[in-house]
Amino acid sequence: MTSRREERGVLLQVARKAMLKNGLEPDFPPKALAEAEAVKEPQAPQAPQAPQAPKAGAGEDVEDLRSMAWCSIDNDDSRDLDQLTVAQSLGNGDTKIMVAIADVSAAVPPGSAMDEHAIVNTTSVYTPPRNFPMLPERLSTDLTSLNPNEDRLAMVVDMRVDAAGAISATRVTRAWVRNQAKLGYPGVSAWLEGKGDLPAPAREVADLAENLRLQDQVAQRLKARRHEHGALELETIEVHATFDGDAVTGLAAEQRGRAKELIEDFMIAANGAIAGYLEAKRFPVVRRVVRSPERWPRIVDLARSLGAELPATPDVAALHDFLLARRAADPEHFPDLSLAVIKLLGKGEYDVAAPGQPVTGHFGLAVREYTHSTAPNRRYPDLITQRLLKAALAGSPPPYPLERLTELAARCTRQEDAAQKVERQLRKSAAACLLASRVGAEFDGLVTGAGPKGTWVRIFDPPVEGRVEQGGQGLDVGDRVRVKLLHTDVERGFIDFARAS
């Protein structure tokens, strides 16, 4: 049995083995690290200037937007900051919202050793013992991270939002920006919801409190409009392991809040705006798609068991209305229903749409124009999109042949699946450390997977997923069940249950 004092080290070994097994590289090649060390600090103009009106046809100009009240809102422990946000009232109910996205492509040339490693993994991998970034930390947490009080290059998406939450105009530019305050989701959420004080970094920036209120108001309008078009209202519980030294001491649930919703709403808007911009320029787009649900009949059955009727064929608006009603009727168990629906909807994937080609939308978001562009330090599809965007701004041809884009999109989907397998295994390995002393105990849970390969259940306390090794016959996704813990295996990430009588 693993000693409590050795658990972090054992989990790190498990993470490395799991990455290699799934075709991911846990370590950077020496040449990639040498390239990162050679990247020079971005050199901005000496003094921030007042934001300038754009010049006609000045796609390659770099504007100076450092004087604006930019802030980042992310997890408290995030060090790879990809986005900043700011808002400005325009009168008549209209608001300008701006999203600054780290200009990672300026430091990572195509064909470089850093780029080749990023193509291997295509994403950062987040595990309990440590994170495995897609790009060397000299870039992802420093030179290409939008860190507080640092001048950084960014791609800025400028959107005009009316009182109904409709985006009526979009502009994209390169700019210098400066993060005035690094904020975390919990603190900003508590303040927006009237449960806490304004976080200290925000108090130090003039007018930032008012700006955050304005951002929150616009985010609520954006979300309401998406929901009018059928975007799904889903809420899941995300957990992470907590440590005391090198011992796993618990699994903490990350609660959703207004701040996280704000950022999600702004990022969905920015991703849609960038996809639309590239399409208007007759550029190919690497789209993030969720096709028609894989198991719609089971979703219909699940709704019927709760007293609701859904159409026999997939209908995102009807599903939205059902979820909204269930959230109001049973908020305590809504995350469990959300998890079941997410599992039944199926996985997202990357797909390339050539100019003028019919496209598949994102079922869950109820949007047609959608890409991934706002996290280029963490995801390779976002880096690809940034390179396409720069070429479109400069009036240059696309930097990738369509065939190569299609290959990369397929690889990004595969490697995202591989990274998720690693992350799931490590969450289970950390949970196995926590549950090792509770073999024989019984738990209430929810079935999260059922098929020829087996049946899986997530227990509620602690929120851990494992395989039903005995008595899984007849169970399906969304069923509630009581299970008994049979066995744990830290190195293999196994948590085995039996259906309790």
N, C-alpha and C positions, 0 to 999 in steps of 0.2 A: 504494500500500500504506500502511496506517495505521502511523504512527510508534509505537514502543513507549511513548513518553512521552505519547502522546495517547489511549491505549486506553480509559482510564476515561471520558474526555470523549465519545469516539465511542460507547461503550456506553450512556452516559446519553442521548444523542440517539436511539439505536436504541430504547431503552426507552420514551421519550416517544412516538415515532412508533408503536411497536407497541401501546401502550395506546390511543391515539386511534383507530388502525385497528380495534381490537377493541371499541370502544364504552366505553372506560374513561377517566376523567378523571385526568390526572397531577397536576393542581394543584387546590388548594382555592379555591372562590370567595371573594372578599374578605369577603363577609358571614359566611361560615362561620368564617373566621379571627377576625373581630371578635367573634362569639358566643363562641368559645373563650376569647378574652382576657378576656371579661366574666365567665366562670365563676369563682366564688369558691372559695377553699380550703375543704375540708370541715372543719367545726368539731366535734371530738369532745369528750366530757367531759374535764375537766382531768386527772384521775388515773385510770389504769386500775383497774378494780374486779375482784374475783374473779368468775369466770363464775357467773351466776345461773341457777337452775332456771327453765325457761320458765313463764310465766303462762298459765293456761287462757284460750284465746280471744284471746290477745294477738298476733294476726297482724301488726299494724302496729307493735308495739313494736320498738325497736332495742336489741338486747342489747349488752353490753360484753364482748367476748372478746379484748381486746388483751393480756391477761396470759398467754395460752397460747403454747406454743413453736412458733408458725407459722414456716414457711420456704417460700421459693420455690425450685423446681428447674427450670431452663430452659436454653436455649443460653447459653453464656458471654456473648455479645454482645447478648442480648435486653434491650430497654428497655421493652417493653410487656408488663408482668407481669400476667397475667389470673388466676392461681390461686395459692393457698397451701394447704398441707396440714399436718395434725397427726393424731396417733393417741393413744389412751388405752386401756390394758388394763382390762377390766371383770371379770376373773376367769372361771373355768369355761371358758377357751378363747375367750371372746368379746372382741372389740375394737371400740371406737368409732373410726371414722375420720371426719374432717371435711375438707371441701373448701370453701374460701372463694373466691368468684368476684367479681371486681371489679364494683361497682355502677355500671355505665356509664350505665344508663338515668336515674339521678338527675341527670346532667349533660347528657343529650342528649334534649330533649323531642321528641316526634313532631311533624313539620311544621316543625321548625327548619331553618335552612340547613345545619347540620351533618348533620342527619338526612337531608335531601334528597340531599346529596353521598354519604352512606353508602349510600343506596338505589341511586344510580347505579353505584357500584363493587361494593358488597355484600361486599367483602373487602379486606384489605391485600394488596399485591402486592410480592413479594420478588425483587429482581433484583440481580445482582452489583455494579453501580455504586452503587446506593442502594435503600432501601426506600420504597415509596409507601403510607403508612398510610391506613386507612379513615377514621380520625378525626384531627383536628389533633393535633400532638404535644404541645401544652399539656395535652391530655387524655390521649391514649393512652400517653405516656411520663412523665406527671407526675400530674395530679389524679385520673385514674381508673386509674392503674397502681398495683399493690400494691408500691410501692417500699420498700426496707428502711428501718426506723426512722421510718416515716410512718404516722399514723393514717388509715385509709381505711374507707369504707363497703363492705360486701360482702353478697352473698347466700351464706349458709352452708348446705351440705347435710351433715346429720349422719346417719351410717349405722352400724348395729350389724352386725358381721360375725362369724359363728360359726366354730368350728374347721374346718368343712368348706368355708368360703368363701362360705356363703350369707348374703345380706343379709336380716335378719329384721325390721328396723324402720328407718324413715326419718323425719327431721324436717327441715323447711326454715324458715329464719328470716333476718331482716335483722340485721346486727351490725356493730359496730366491730371492726376487726382491725388487727394491727400485725405486719408482716413482721420477724421477728427476725434472719433471715439470708438473703441472696441467694446461692444456690448454683447451680453449673453441672453439667450432665450428666456431663462427663468426670471431674471431680474426685470427685463423689459415687459414680459408677460404680466408679472405681478403688478407692476406699475400701471400698465394699460387697463388691467382689470380691477384697479382700486384696492389691491391687496398688499401694496408695498410702496416704498419710496422710489423716486427716480434714481437709477443707478448713478453712482458717483461720477464716472467718466462723462456721462451725458450732462450732469449739472455743471460741468466745467466749460461747456460749449454754449455760447450765446444762442438763444432761440432754438436749440436742438429739441427741447421738450415740446415746443409748439410744432416743430417739424415732424416729430415722431407721431404726434396726435394726427396730423394731416395725413401722414403715410398710412396710419391705421384706418382712417376714414376711407381713403381711396381703395385700400385693400379690401375692405368690406364691400365696397361697391363692385369691384372686379369680381369678387367671389359670388355675390348675389346674381350678377349677370350670367356667370358661367352656370350657376345652378338653374337659372331660368331656361337655359339651353340643355339642361339634363346632366350636368356634371355631377358625379357621384359624391355623396357626403359620407366619407369613410373615416374611421378613427381606430387606429391600432395601438397596442401597447409595445413600445420598444424598450428593451432591457439591456443593461450593461453590468458586467461584473465589477464588484468593488473589492478592494484589497486592503489588508492591514499588513504592511510590509510585503512579503511574498505569499501570504495566505489569502485565499478567496474567502471573503466574509459574507457576501450577499449578492443578490441580483436586484439592482435598483431599476425601477420603472421610470422611464422618461415621459412625463406628462405633456400633452399638447397644450398650447396656449396661444394667445393672440399674437405674440411676436413671431412664433414659428409660422402661423398662418399668414401673417403679413409677408414674410419672406417668400413663402411658397406662392402666394398670389402674385407678387411682383416677378418672381422667376418664371412662372407660367406665362405671364404677359410678355416678358422680354423674349422668352424662347419662341413664342408665337410671332412676335414682331420680327425677329431675325429670320425665321423661316419664310415669312411673307416678303421680307426685303430681298432675300436671295431668289425667291420665286419670281418676283417682279423684275429682277435683273437677268432672268433666264438662266440662272445657275442651278446645278443639281443641289438637292438638299438631303442630308442624312437625317431622316426623320425618326423620331421615337414613336412607335406605334403599339397599341394594344388592340388586337383584332377582335372580331366578334367573340363573345365568351365561349370557352371550350365546353363548359358544362351548364349551359343555360337551363335544361330541364331540371337539374338538381337545384338550381337557384329558385326555380318555380316551386318545387316541392318544399324547399326551406321556407319560402314566403307563405305557402299554404298552411304549413304547420303552425304558423304564427297568425293565422286568420286573415291572410291577404291573398289576393289573386293577381298574378302577373300574366302578360300575354304569352302565348306558346312560342313565339319567336322573339329573339333578343330586342329589347326596347329600353334604351338607356334612360329615357325620361320617366318611364313607368318604374324602373328600378330606383331611380333617384327619389321619386315620391314615396315609394315603400320605405326606403332607408330613412328618409326624413321623418316619417311617421313613427318608425321604430325608435329612433333616437329620442323623440319626445316622449314616447310611451315607456321606454325602459332604458334610460341613459346608463345605468350601472352595467348592463350586459351588452350595450351597443358595441364596444370594442370586440367582443367575442363574435358577434354577428358580422362585423366588418371583416375580421380575419377570415371567416368562412367564405364570404363573398369574394374577397381578394384571391383566395386559393382557387375558387371556381372560375374566376374570370380568366385565369391563365397569365402567363408571363408577358412582359413587354419585350420588344426587340427593336433592333435598328434596321431600317430599310431605306434604300436610296431611291428617290424620285427624280427622274430626268425632267428637264424643262417641258412643260405642257403635258406631262404624263399624269393620268389619274392617280390619286394618292389614297392610301389608307389612313384614317384618322386615329385618334386616341380615344377608345371607347369610354374609359373612365373619366376623362377630362371633357368629353363632348366637344373636342376641337379637331379641326382638320389640319391647320397649319401649326406644326409643333416639332421642334428639334431639341437637342440638348446642346446648350452653348454657354451656360453660366458657371461651369465648374472646370475650367481647363487645366487647373493644377491637379485635379483628381480623376478626370475621365478623358480618355483619348477621343471619343466622338466630339467632345466640346472643343478640343484642340483642332481637329479637322475642320469643324465649322468655323472656327476663328480664322483659319487660313483661307477658307472660301470667302469669308466676309471681307477680309483685307483685300483680296484680289478684286472682289466686286466693287469695293470703294475706290480702288485705284484704276478701275477700268481695264484691268488685265484679264486674260482668260482664266478659267478655273485651273488651279494648280494640280488637280488630279484628273486623270482619265476616268471616264465613267466606270469602266471595268475594275480599275483599282479601288475606286470608292466602294463599289459593291463588295469586293473582297474584304475591305477593311470593316465595313458595316457588319458583315457576317462574323468576322473574327471578334469584333467588339461584343456581339451578342453571346458568342461562345465563352469568351473569357469573363464576361460579367457573370454568366452562370457558374463558371468555375470559381470565381471569387466569392460568390454567395455560398457555394458549397463549403468553402474553407471557413467563412465567417460563421455559418450554421454549425459546423463541426466544432469550432472553438468555443462558441457559446455553450454547446452541449458539454464539451470537455470541462469548461469552467463550472457548469452546473453539476457535472458528475463529481467534481471536487466537493462542492457544497452538500450534495445529497449522499455522499458515501456512507455517512453514519446513520442514514434513515431507511436503509433497505428493510422491507417488510411493512412500511407505513402505507396508508391509503390516502388518495387524493381525488378531488373532483377535477374534471377536465373537459376539454372540447376536442372532438376529432378534427384534425387539420389536414389529413391526407388519407386516401383510401384507394387502393388499386391492386393490380397483380403483384406489385413489389412489396406490398404490406400496408399496414394501417398505422397512422401516427396520431398522437394525442398531445395537446398542450395542457398541462395542469395549471391551475390558477395561482396557487401559492406554495412555493415560488413559481413564477411564470416560466416554465421549462417544457420543452418538447421532447418526446421520446417515442419509441416504437412499441406497439402493442404486440408482444410476442405470444400471448395466450388469450384466446377469447375475442379476437378481433373480427371474426366472421359476422357479417350483417351490419357492421357499422359503416357510416358514410360521413362525409364532410359536413360539419355543423351539428352532429349529434353530441349530446352531453353524456358523459359516462364517468363512472367511478373506477379507478384503477389502483392496483397495488404495485409498489416499486419492487422489482425482482433483482435488479443488477445494475451496476454502473461500471464504466470502463473509461478512465480519463484519457488514456492514450488513443483510444479509438473513437472517442466521443459518443459512446453508447450509453443510453439510458433506457432500460427495458422495463415494460410494465406488463401486467396481466390484468384482464378485466376482472374487477371484483364482483363477487356473487352478491 
